[in-house]
Amino acid sequence: MNSRQRRGVVLLVVSALCAVAAFAGVLSVIGDARSQVGPKVTAYRLTKDVPAYQSVTAAQVQKIQIPKRWLPTTAVRDLAEVNGKMAATALKRGSLLQSDMVADRPALQAGQMEIAIMIDAETGVAGKITPGAKVNIFATFAGRKDTDPDVSKIIVTGAQVIDVGQIKAFDTSTDSNRVSSKGVPITFALSAQDAQRVAFAESFARHVRLALVAPGDNSTPSTGDRTYTLAGDGGKP
């Protein structure tokens, strides 16, 4: 083997050693990155906006893989966790779905029944009444005779709201007494007697309005404060 051949063999050996060293370096970098990232786990990302108090469904989310060490402890890893629940606030597309973004829907208790009525959007709801809220229900009735005064009554106290629908237009051909042109269907969980009061008021009252009760307030208006007439108002105007 002449000197030229020996130099060629040496170069080949050096090249091979450099390649092995480079490959080892790449493996070391990959191994270090993997050790920092760690194993990946399943999570879910919203693919659509979800309005507040609407159900979160499988059609609105996308399954993704995220390193476990970077995943928030509140992240939803199984869609069964949100089954039957609603968005606690308006959720934006692209957000990581987390357990504190959803809430249980209010449920009926023993002896209760669901009843839904349309409430004037402007005068009765104003966007502040949500599922789980408690309200007092007011109804205003015209006097039976021309000489009888109009009367306002609190017909139900502490009514639990279990669903708030979407705003839609009233059919003015069937009800010309509405103050506003649009209404919201509100569903309540009520006793049989209170449900009858609400059904009666929706049919015969001039107006039905809701008054939001402060969270944690379990007080109720006294009997004398549940009926109001202008003539019987002892206060000063």
Summary of the structure (lengths in Angstrom):
residues: 237
radius of gyration: 32.9
end to end distance: 120.5
largest distance: 130.7
contacts: 595
relative contact order: 0.13
helix: 29%
strand: 32%
